[in-house]
Amino acid sequence: MKTSTLSVILCFLAGIFVNAVSIDKRQSRGSLQQVTGWTPNPTNVGMYVYIPNNLASSPGLILAIHYCQGSAQAYYTGSPYAQLAEEYGFIVIYPNSPHSGSCWDVSSEATLTHNGGGDSNSIANMVGYAVSTWGVNSAKVYVTGSSSGAMMTNVLSATYPELFKAASVYSGVPAGCFVSSTNQVDAWNSTCALGDQIDTPAQWGNVVRAMYAGYSGARPKMLIWHGTADTTLYPQNYFETMKQWTNVFGYNYNAPESLQVNDPQSEYNTTTYGPNVVGVYAQGVGHTVPIHGTQDMEWFGFA
């Protein structure tokens, strides 16, 4: 009799706990929420999440990565991904830089190496947390960012290719281009920024392959955006980035499949090498190219 009563009490308490967790998750929907206590987080990157009211079953995930002097909150308000999440039911994670100036470390050996312990490692670990905590479909994980966030998007695509299905890169530089010769964390690289780091497609491809030595699995398809009037990360970085990813996917950089003028809008020209590499070069656009949510939804397969 006592055992039966104890079992009833334990079941009742368990029910209260589960219900409390469910209520907490419902309350967190529809607004930006900070996530604390998640591990491992070697560089103390902040995590903020937007879980839509219209959450899909087995939802997708977009990592949306902010620019220098930005923040998770600023990218949340300044990008369309939260609104699009309500339409398509995916979750959005907004990482927050731990560095002064709020740039991302895309220069140190740690961040440019798979499981090296840098910022890229912390951000990659958010994916596993999202899968286990919110039931994210690991086959529907995507990454995007602007400026420094675009640099990190390229770095993540190189260092953790197994995690991402596709990437959309707004005004960045090739993965590894900002490397620090002194292994400095969060270093500025003027040679790269000015577009003076010019290499062959094979050399750029080797940089990606070295970031995750021995990896031979699937890689995220890459959509690269850049403006012709960018005076922060000069336009040559567009061409160097295209060299890099065309080589990684085995395309001939000098022989694109197609060039579409005034696509997706006037003065934007789209170069397609195949299903895995597409570039959009925006005439007269500076730093950064505005986020094109409709095209991102199509690229990520939500629309």
Secondary structure in CASP SS format (residue, H / E / C, confidence):
PFRMAT SS
TARGET T0000
AUTHOR 0000-0000-0000
METHOD secondary structure of the structure
MODEL  1
M C 1.00
K H 1.00
T H 1.00
S H 1.00
T H 1.00
L H 1.00
S H 1.00
V H 1.00
I H 1.00
L H 1.00
C H 1.00
F H 1.00
L H 1.00
A H 1.00
G H 1.00
I H 1.00
F H 1.00
V H 1.00
N H 1.00
A H 1.00
V H 1.00
S H 1.00
I H 1.00
D H 1.00
K H 1.00
R H 1.00
Q H 1.00
S C 1.00
R E 1.00
G C 1.00
S C 1.00
L E 1.00
Q E 1.00
Q E 1.00
V E 1.00
T C 1.00
G C 1.00
W C 1.00
T C 1.00
P C 1.00
N C 1.00
P C 1.00
T C 1.00
N C 1.00
V C 1.00
G E 1.00
M E 1.00
Y E 1.00
V E 1.00
Y E 1.00
I E 1.00
P C 1.00
N C 1.00
N C 1.00
L C 1.00
A C 1.00
S C 1.00
S C 1.00
P C 1.00
G C 1.00
L E 1.00
I E 1.00
L E 1.00
A E 1.00
I E 1.00
H C 1.00
Y C 1.00
C C 1.00
Q C 1.00
G C 1.00
S C 1.00
A H 1.00
Q H 1.00
A H 1.00
Y H 1.00
Y H 1.00
T H 1.00
G H 1.00
S C 1.00
P C 1.00
Y H 1.00
A H 1.00
Q H 1.00
L H 1.00
A H 1.00
E H 1.00
E H 1.00
Y H 1.00
G C 1.00
F C 1.00
I E 1.00
V E 1.00
I E 1.00
Y E 1.00
P E 1.00
N E 1.00
S C 1.00
P C 1.00
H C 1.00
S C 1.00
G C 1.00
S C 1.00
C C 1.00
W C 1.00
D C 1.00
V C 1.00
S C 1.00
S C 1.00
E C 1.00
A C 1.00
T C 1.00
L C 1.00
T C 1.00
H C 1.00
N C 1.00
G C 1.00
G C 1.00
G C 1.00
D H 1.00
S H 1.00
N H 1.00
S H 1.00
I H 1.00
A H 1.00
N H 1.00
M H 1.00
V H 1.00
G H 1.00
Y H 1.00
A H 1.00
V H 1.00
S H 1.00
T H 1.00
W H 1.00
G C 1.00
V C 1.00
N C 1.00
S C 1.00
A C 1.00
K C 1.00
V E 1.00
Y E 1.00
V E 1.00
T E 1.00
G E 1.00
S E 1.00
S C 1.00
S H 1.00
G H 1.00
A H 1.00
M H 1.00
M H 1.00
T H 1.00
N H 1.00
V H 1.00
L H 1.00
S H 1.00
A H 1.00
T H 1.00
Y C 1.00
P H 1.00
E H 1.00
L H 1.00
F C 1.00
K C 1.00
A E 1.00
A E 1.00
S E 1.00
V E 1.00
Y E 1.00
S C 1.00
G C 1.00
V C 1.00
P C 1.00
A C 1.00
G C 1.00
C C 1.00
F C 1.00
V C 1.00
S C 1.00
S C 1.00
T C 1.00
N C 1.00
Q C 1.00
V C 1.00
D C 1.00
A C 1.00
W C 1.00
N C 1.00
S H 1.00
T H 1.00
C H 1.00
A H 1.00
L C 1.00
G C 1.00
D C 1.00
Q C 1.00
I C 1.00
D C 1.00
T C 1.00
P H 1.00
A H 1.00
Q H 1.00
W H 1.00
G H 1.00
N H 1.00
V H 1.00
V H 1.00
R H 1.00
A H 1.00
M H 1.00
Y C 1.00
A C 1.00
G C 1.00
Y C 1.00
S C 1.00
G C 1.00
A C 1.00
R C 1.00
P C 1.00
K E 1.00
M E 1.00
L E 1.00
I E 1.00
W E 1.00
H E 1.00
G E 1.00
T C 1.00
A C 1.00
D C 1.00
T C 1.00
T C 1.00
L C 1.00
Y C 1.00
P C 1.00
Q H 1.00
N H 1.00
Y H 1.00
F H 1.00
E H 1.00
T H 1.00
M H 1.00
K H 1.00
Q H 1.00
W H 1.00
T H 1.00
N H 1.00
V H 1.00
F C 1.00
G C 1.00
Y C 1.00
N C 1.00
Y C 1.00
N C 1.00
A C 1.00
P C 1.00
E C 1.00
S E 1.00
L E 1.00
Q E 1.00
V C 1.00
N C 1.00
D C 1.00
P C 1.00
Q C 1.00
S C 1.00
E C 1.00
Y E 1.00
N E 1.00
T E 1.00
T E 1.00
T E 1.00
Y E 1.00
G E 1.00
P C 1.00
N C 1.00
V E 1.00
V E 1.00
G E 1.00
V E 1.00
Y E 1.00
A E 1.00
Q C 1.00
G C 1.00
V C 1.00
G C 1.00
H C 1.00
T C 1.00
V C 1.00
P C 1.00
I C 1.00
H C 1.00
G H 1.00
T H 1.00
Q H 1.00
D H 1.00
M H 1.00
E H 1.00
W H 1.00
F H 1.00
G C 1.00
F C 1.00
A C 1.00
END
